[in-house]
Amino acid sequence: MNQLLLDRATGLTGPNVFARQLTTRLLTSFAPAPQYRFDGGERGIAVHDGEASSSDAATSIWAHQAGVSALALERFDGRILISGGSDASIKLWDLEQCGNPSHPHTFKSVGVIRSSAQTHKFGITHLSFYPFDCAAFISTSYDQTLKLWSTEEAGLSASFSLGSKIYTHAISPIASHLLVACGTQHPAVRLVDLRSGSSIQALTGHGGAILATSWSPRHEHVLATGSVDGTVRLWDIRRAGAFIGMLDHEDSLGLYHNGLLGSDGKVKTRASAKAHAAPVNSLTWTDDGNYIISAGHDNRIRVWDAATGRNTLASFGPSIRNSQLASITMFTSSVGLVHPGRELLFWPNETEILVCDLHDGRIVTRLRGTGAAVAGVRVASRKSERSVKNRISSIVWRGAGGSAGSSGVVMGGTNMPGALFSAHLDGQIRAWVPQLEGADEYEGDEEFARLDGGEERAKKRKALDDVYKSLMGKKITFT
C-alpha cells in the first residue's frame, strides 16, 4: 500500500489507475460483518440445526421471520434497501441509519407493506427499483401479479395480473419505453408497459417456464431470456417476431466464423442449440454490455461475447452449486472499479458467496459465514416451530453514482467503503464489507462475536484476554 501511495505521489501512477488498484483490493477483501443486523420487529426463538440458540441477540432479531426471498438496493445514493419475504411482506431499510460504521448497529425498517387483499398474497419472487428514480420500485410474486409501489409512502401505485406465477422481471436501465419483461410459468415472455398499464406483447419460442430475464445496458431494445428448457434467447422488441438468435454452448467461434451469419445479415440457429444442459435460472450483462453471463442447473456458469454470441469457454470449476428452481441474482463489478478485462463476478453459491474472475473463472475469494445449515424459528405465542434448509436467495451490491447502465461507480455510501447484502431463507439479511488496511479488528460485545456460528472464536478471544489481563495486572517492584 505504501508503494502504491508513493507511486501516486511521484506521478508514476495516474489517478484512474490508482483508483482502480485501490478498489480492486477492496473488492477482493470482503468479509462478514455480523455487527450489522436487520430487525423487522418479529420475535421468537431461533433454532439452529435442531437446537434452540442460547444467544439472546440471535434469537430475537429477524428481517423477515418467514425467510427473505428478494432484495433490491437503489444505485443513485446507495441508501434505500428493500426486502421481500416468503410471507408476502415487503420492508424498506435506510442504510444511512448507521452513523459510525465502526460501531455495531441494528437497522430498523422504515416502512412495512404487509400481506393483504390489495398487496401481495404469496411470497415475493423479485424486486427492482425504477431505473431513473428511486421514488418507485417494482415487485413480483407467486400470486401472479406485478405491482408498482411508491418508495416514500410505501403505498401501491399500480397492479398488473399476468395469469401465471411470476418468477422474475427486468426493466431496462437505459430505455425510455418503460417495458417490464416478466418471466412466468408460461413459456412466453410477457412485456408489461408501465405507461399504458397493459401487457402489450408476448415473446414466444421457449419450451418451458421463463426463469431469467435481463435487458442489455447498451441497446435499449435488446433482451436476453433463459428458460427451463436450457435455452437462452436474444430478442429485439422492435422487430417483427422479435427473435434474434440463441446462445449455443458448442459455439466457441461466433457469428462471423461459424457460418451461421447469412449474406443478407440474418442469423441462422441450430434447432438443438442450448446454452445449458439444464434449466437456466440466472442472466446478467456486464455494465458495458460486452458480455452476457448465464447460469443453470447443470452447475455451470458461462460467459458469452454479446456481439457474436461466442462462448468464451471460461471455466468456473466444480465448486458451482445451483439447484433452486427460482431466479438467482448475480452481478459483475461495475465499470471503472477494476481494470478492463479483469472484471469480477459475484455468485451466490447457495451457502456461500463466490467472487470469481469473470474471464478465466478462477475463484478469487469465498465469503462464508452465512449461518446454520438448517435454521428455524420457535414462536411461543403460536406454539409452533418452523425449520428450513438455509441458503442465500439474493445478493445486492451497494454502490452510489449509478447512471445509465452502471450499477454504481462509487463503492458503498457515505457511511461505509463498500458493502454486499445477502438475503437468507433463515430470515436474516447479512452484510459483507471490505477490510480496510490498518483498521483495527472489530472489538464488539461478545454477543455479536457469537453471531453466525462464532461461539468458538469468542471463547478463544476471551481466553487470550484473560491471560493478557492476568499478566498485565501483576504489580512489578524494582529494587
C-alpha positions in Angstrom: 0.0 0.0 0.0 2.8 2.4 0.8 4.4 1.7 -2.6 1.1 2.4 -4.2 0.8 5.8 -2.4 4.4 6.6 -3.3 3.9 5.9 -7.0 0.8 8.1 -7.0 2.6 10.9 -5.2 5.5 10.8 -7.6 3.3 10.7 -10.6 4.3 7.1 -11.7 0.7 6.1 -11.3 -2.2 8.1 -12.8 -5.4 8.9 -10.8 -7.6 6.4 -12.7 -5.1 3.6 -12.4 -4.6 4.4 -8.7 -8.3 4.4 -8.1 -8.8 1.0 -9.8 -5.9 -0.6 -8.0 -7.4 0.6 -4.7 -10.9 -0.6 -5.4 -9.7 -3.9 -6.7 -8.0 -4.5 -3.4 -11.3 -3.6 -1.6 -13.3 -5.9 -3.9 -11.2 -8.9 -3.0 -11.1 -8.2 0.7 -14.8 -8.6 1.6 -15.6 -10.3 4.9 -18.7 -11.0 7.1 -19.9 -8.0 9.1 -22.1 -9.6 11.9 -22.1 -6.2 13.8 -24.8 -5.1 11.3 -28.2 -6.6 12.0 -31.7 -6.1 10.5 -34.6 -6.1 12.8 -38.1 -6.4 11.2 -39.9 -6.3 14.6 -40.8 -10.0 14.8 -39.9 -12.1 17.9 -39.3 -15.7 18.7 -36.6 -18.2 19.5 -34.1 -19.2 16.7 -33.5 -22.9 16.2 -30.1 -23.8 14.6 -29.5 -27.4 13.5 -32.4 -28.6 15.7 -31.3 -26.9 18.9 -32.5 -23.6 20.3 -29.9 -20.9 20.4 -28.7 -19.6 23.8 -27.8 -16.2 22.5 -30.4 -13.6 23.2 -29.1 -11.3 20.4 -29.5 -14.0 17.8 -32.9 -15.3 19.0 -34.9 -12.1 18.8 -33.9 -10.5 15.5 -35.1 -11.3 12.0 -35.6 -9.2 8.9 -38.4 -11.5 7.8 -39.2 -14.3 10.2 -40.6 -16.4 7.4 -37.5 -16.0 5.3 -36.1 -13.3 3.0 -36.6 -14.2 -0.7 -35.6 -11.0 -2.6 -33.5 -7.8 -2.2 -33.0 -4.6 -4.2 -30.9 -1.6 -3.5 -31.1 1.7 -5.3 -28.0 2.7 -7.2 -28.2 6.5 -7.1 -27.2 7.1 -3.4 -26.9 3.5 -2.3 -29.2 4.3 0.6 -32.6 2.6 0.3 -32.7 -1.2 0.6 -35.9 -3.1 0.1 -36.5 -6.7 1.0 -39.3 -9.2 0.2 -40.3 -12.1 2.4 -41.7 -15.5 1.9 -44.7 -14.3 3.8 -45.5 -11.7 1.0 -44.4 -8.7 3.1 -42.0 -6.0 1.8 -39.8 -3.9 4.1 -37.8 -0.8 3.5 -34.5 0.0 5.2 -32.4 3.2 5.4 -28.7 2.2 5.3 -27.7 5.7 6.4 -29.2 5.0 9.9 -25.7 3.7 10.9 -23.8 6.9 11.6 -20.5 5.3 12.6 -19.5 2.1 10.7 -17.0 1.2 13.4 -19.8 0.5 15.9 -22.4 -2.2 15.9 -25.8 -1.2 14.5 -29.2 -2.8 14.2 -31.2 -1.4 11.3 -34.9 -0.8 11.9 -37.3 -1.0 9.0 -38.6 2.5 7.9 -41.6 1.1 6.0 -43.6 -2.2 6.0 -46.0 -3.5 3.4 -47.9 -6.4 4.8 -49.9 -9.1 3.0 -53.5 -8.0 2.4 -56.2 -8.2 -0.3 -54.6 -5.1 -2.1 -51.0 -6.1 -1.7 -49.3 -9.4 -2.4 -50.8 -12.7 -1.1 -47.9 -15.1 -1.6 -44.1 -15.0 -1.4 -42.1 -12.2 -3.2 -40.1 -13.5 -6.1 -38.2 -10.4 -7.4 -37.7 -6.7 -6.5 -36.2 -3.9 -8.5 -36.1 -0.1 -8.4 -37.4 2.2 -11.1 -34.5 2.8 -13.5 -34.3 6.6 -13.4 -35.5 7.4 -9.9 -35.6 5.6 -6.6 -39.0 7.1 -5.8 -40.7 3.9 -7.1 -40.0 0.2 -7.1 -41.5 -3.0 -8.7 -42.3 -6.3 -7.1 -43.5 -9.7 -8.4 -44.9 -12.6 -6.5 -46.2 -16.1 -6.8 -49.7 -14.6 -6.7 -49.4 -13.9 -10.4 -49.2 -10.1 -10.0 -46.6 -7.4 -10.8 -47.0 -4.3 -8.6 -45.6 -0.7 -8.7 -45.0 1.0 -5.4 -44.2 4.5 -4.1 -41.0 4.3 -2.1 -41.7 7.3 0.1 -45.2 6.4 1.1 -44.7 2.5 0.8 -48.0 2.6 -1.0 -49.4 0.8 -4.1 -49.4 2.8 -7.3 -50.4 0.1 -9.9 -51.1 -3.6 -10.2 -50.9 -6.0 -13.1 -52.2 -9.5 -13.2 -50.5 -11.9 -15.6 -52.4 -15.1 -15.0 -49.3 -17.2 -14.3 -46.8 -17.5 -11.5 -44.1 -14.8 -12.0 -40.5 -16.0 -11.2 -38.6 -12.8 -12.2 -38.8 -9.5 -14.0 -36.5 -7.0 -15.5 -36.7 -3.3 -16.6 -34.1 -1.7 -18.8 -31.6 0.6 -17.1 -31.3 2.9 -20.1 -34.6 2.8 -22.1 -37.4 5.3 -22.1 -40.0 2.7 -23.2 -40.7 1.5 -19.6 -41.3 -2.1 -20.6 -41.0 -4.7 -17.8 -40.0 -8.2 -19.1 -41.6 -10.8 -16.9 -40.6 -14.5 -16.7 -43.5 -16.6 -15.7 -44.7 -20.2 -15.6 -46.0 -19.7 -19.1 -43.4 -20.3 -21.9 -43.9 -16.9 -23.4 -42.1 -13.8 -22.1 -44.6 -11.1 -21.1 -43.9 -7.4 -21.7 -45.8 -5.1 -19.4 -46.0 -1.4 -20.4 -46.0 0.8 -17.2 -47.3 3.7 -19.2 -50.4 2.1 -20.7 -50.9 -0.3 -17.9 -51.3 -3.3 -20.2 -49.4 -6.4 -21.3 -48.6 -5.3 -24.8 -46.5 -8.2 -26.2 -45.7 -11.9 -25.7 -42.3 -13.3 -26.9 -42.8 -16.9 -27.9 -40.3 -19.6 -28.6 -39.1 -21.1 -25.3 -40.2 -24.6 -24.5 -41.0 -24.1 -20.8 -41.2 -21.6 -17.9 -39.0 -18.5 -18.0 -36.7 -18.2 -15.0 -34.3 -15.4 -16.1 -34.7 -12.1 -17.9 -32.1 -9.3 -18.4 -32.0 -6.2 -20.7 -28.9 -5.0 -22.4 -27.3 -2.0 -20.7 -26.1 -0.8 -24.1 -29.0 -1.4 -26.5 -32.4 -0.4 -25.0 -34.5 -2.8 -27.2 -32.3 -6.0 -26.7 -33.5 -8.5 -24.2 -32.0 -11.9 -23.0 -34.2 -14.6 -21.5 -33.5 -18.1 -20.0 -35.8 -21.0 -19.7 -36.2 -24.4 -18.0 -35.5 -25.9 -21.5 -31.9 -24.9 -21.2 -32.0 -22.2 -23.9 -31.0 -18.5 -23.8 -32.8 -16.4 -26.4 -32.0 -12.9 -27.6 -34.7 -10.6 -28.7 -35.1 -7.2 -30.4 -38.5 -6.0 -29.4 -38.6 -3.6 -32.4 -38.6 -6.4 -34.9 -41.5 -8.5 -36.1 -41.3 -11.7 -34.2 -38.6 -10.0 -32.1 -36.3 -13.1 -32.1 -32.6 -12.5 -32.9 -30.8 -15.7 -32.0 -29.9 -18.3 -29.4 -26.7 -18.9 -27.4 -25.1 -22.3 -28.1 -22.6 -23.7 -25.7 -20.9 -25.6 -28.5 -20.2 -22.4 -30.4 -16.8 -21.0 -29.5 -16.2 -19.2 -32.8 -19.1 -16.7 -33.0 -21.3 -15.4 -35.9 -18.5 -14.3 -38.2 -16.7 -17.6 -38.2 -19.3 -20.4 -37.7 -21.2 -19.9 -41.0 -24.5 -19.1 -39.3 -24.5 -15.4 -40.5 -26.1 -15.2 -43.9 -25.2 -12.8 -46.6 -28.5 -11.0 -46.0 -27.5 -10.3 -42.4 -29.9 -12.8 -40.9 -28.7 -15.1 -38.2 -29.3 -18.9 -38.6 -29.6 -21.0 -35.5 -29.2 -24.7 -34.9 -32.5 -26.2 -33.8 -30.7 -28.1 -31.0 -28.8 -25.0 -29.7 -28.7 -24.8 -26.0 -26.8 -22.6 -23.5 -27.0 -25.2 -20.7 -27.9 -28.8 -20.3 -30.4 -28.0 -17.6 -32.8 -25.1 -16.7 -31.3 -21.6 -17.0 -32.2 -19.5 -13.9 -29.7 -16.6 -13.9 -28.7 -14.0 -16.5 -26.8 -10.7 -16.3 -24.7 -8.4 -18.5 -21.5 -6.6 -17.8 -22.1 -2.9 -17.3 -20.6 -2.1 -20.6 -22.8 -4.6 -22.4 -19.9 -6.5 -23.9 -20.6 -9.9 -22.2 -23.6 -11.9 -21.2 -23.3 -14.3 -18.2 -25.7 -17.2 -17.8 -26.0 -19.9 -15.1 -28.0 -23.1 -15.0 -28.9 -26.2 -13.0 -26.1 -28.1 -14.7 -23.8 -26.3 -12.2 -22.2 -24.3 -15.0 -21.6 -20.5 -15.4 -20.9 -19.5 -19.0 -19.6 -16.1 -20.3 -20.7 -15.1 -23.8 -19.4 -12.4 -26.2 -22.5 -10.3 -26.7 -21.5 -9.1 -30.1 -21.0 -12.5 -31.7 -22.7 -15.0 -29.3 -19.4 -16.8 -28.9 -18.9 -19.0 -25.8 -15.7 -17.7 -24.3 -15.1 -21.1 -22.6 -14.5 -19.5 -19.2 -14.3 -22.4 -16.7 -15.5 -21.8 -13.1 -14.7 -25.4 -12.0 -16.6 -27.9 -9.9 -17.4 -25.6 -7.0 -20.5 -24.0 -8.5 -23.8 -25.0 -6.8 -27.2 -24.2 -8.3 -30.2 -26.3 -7.6 -33.1 -23.9 -6.7 -36.0 -23.7 -9.2 -36.1 -19.9 -8.9 -34.4 -16.9 -10.4 -30.9 -16.2 -8.9 -29.3 -12.8 -8.7 -25.7 -12.5 -9.7 -23.7 -9.4 -10.9 -20.3 -8.2 -12.1 -18.1 -5.5 -10.8 -19.0 -2.0 -12.0 -17.2 -0.3 -14.9 -14.3 1.8 -13.5 -13.8 -0.2 -10.4 -11.3 -2.7 -11.9 -9.0 -2.7 -14.9 -10.7 -3.6 -18.3 -10.6 -7.4 -18.8 -10.3 -8.1 -15.1 -14.0 -7.9 -14.1 -15.2 -9.9 -11.1 -18.3 -12.0 -10.8 -20.3 -12.3 -7.6 -22.2 -15.5 -7.4 -24.5 -16.7 -4.5 -23.3 -20.3 -4.2 -26.2 -21.5 -2.0 -24.4 -21.4 1.3 -21.5 -19.0 0.4 -20.7 -16.1 -2.0 -18.0 -16.7 -4.6 -16.0 -13.8 -6.0 -14.6 -15.1 -9.3 -12.5 -13.7 -12.2 -15.1 -13.3 -14.9 -12.8 -14.3 -17.8 -10.9 -17.3 -16.5 -13.3 -18.5 -13.8 -10.7 -18.5 -11.1 -12.2 -18.2 -7.6 -10.7 -15.1 -6.0 -12.3 -15.4 -2.6 -15.1 -17.3 -0.8 -17.4 -15.4 1.5 -18.5 -17.7 4.3 -20.4 -17.3 7.5 -24.0 -17.5 6.3 -25.4 -19.1 9.4 -26.5 -22.6 10.3 -27.2 -25.2 7.6 -30.7 -25.8 8.9 -32.4 -22.9 10.7 -35.8 -22.3 12.1 -37.9 -20.3 14.5 -39.9 -21.2 17.5 -42.8 -18.8 18.2 -44.1 -19.2 21.8 -47.3 -17.3 21.2 -48.4 -19.6 18.4 -46.8 -22.7 20.0 -45.3 -23.6 16.6 -41.9 -24.2 15.1 -40.7 -23.9 11.5 -37.4 -25.1 10.1 -35.8 -24.6 6.6 -32.6 -25.5 4.8 -30.8 -22.3 4.9 -29.4 -20.8 1.7 -28.8 -17.5 0.0 -31.8 -16.3 -2.0 -30.5 -13.0 -3.3 -27.5 -10.6 -3.2 -27.2 -6.9 -3.9 -24.3 -4.5 -4.4 -24.1 -1.3 -2.5 -22.8 1.4 -4.9 -23.5 5.0 -5.5 -23.3 7.3 -8.5 -25.1 4.8 -10.8 -26.4 6.2 -14.1 -27.3 4.7 -17.5 -26.1 1.1 -17.5 -23.8 1.5 -14.4 -24.8 -0.1 -11.1 -22.8 2.4 -9.1 -19.2 3.5 -9.8 -18.6 4.5 -6.2 -18.3 1.7 -3.7 -20.6 1.9 -0.7 -22.4 5.0 0.5 -21.5 7.9 2.8 -21.0 5.7 5.9 -19.0 2.7 4.6 -16.4 2.0 2.0 -18.5 -0.7 0.2 -20.9 -3.4 1.0 -22.7 -6.5 -0.2 -26.0 -7.6 1.3 -27.4 -11.1 1.1 -30.9 -12.5 1.8 -31.2 -15.8 3.5 -34.1 -18.3 4.0 -33.4 -18.3 7.8 -34.9 -14.8 7.8 -31.7 -12.8 8.0 -30.2 -10.1 5.9 -26.4 -10.3 6.2 -23.8 -7.6 5.4 -20.3 -8.1 3.9 -17.8 -5.2 3.9 -14.2 -4.8 2.7 -11.4 -4.9 5.2 -9.5 -1.6 5.3 -5.8 -1.9 5.6 -4.6 -0.8 9.0 -8.1 -0.9 10.6 -8.4 -2.4 14.0 -10.1 -5.7 14.3 -13.7 -5.3 15.3 -14.0 -5.4 19.1 -17.7 -5.5 19.8 -19.6 -7.2 22.6 -19.3 -10.9 22.9 -22.9 -11.4 21.8 -22.0 -10.0 18.4 -18.9 -12.2 18.2 -21.1 -15.2 18.8 -23.4 -14.4 15.8 -23.3 -16.7 12.8 -21.6 -19.6 14.5 -18.7 -17.6 16.1 -19.0 -19.1 19.6 -15.7 -20.9 19.4 -13.9 -17.7 18.3 -15.5 -15.8 21.2 -14.2 -18.4 23.7 -10.6 -18.2 22.3 -10.7 -14.4 22.4 -11.9 -14.4 26.0 -9.2 -16.9 27.0 -6.5 -14.7 25.4 -7.9 -11.6 27.1 -7.9 -13.3 30.5 -4.2 -14.3 30.0 -3.3 -10.8 29.0 -5.1 -9.2 32.0 -3.5 -11.7 34.4 0.0 -10.8 33.2 -0.6 -7.0 33.0 -2.4 -7.0 36.3 0.6 -8.1 38.3 2.4 -5.3 40.2 6.2 -5.4 39.5 8.6 -3.8 42.0 12.2 -2.9 41.1 14.7 -2.9 44.0 
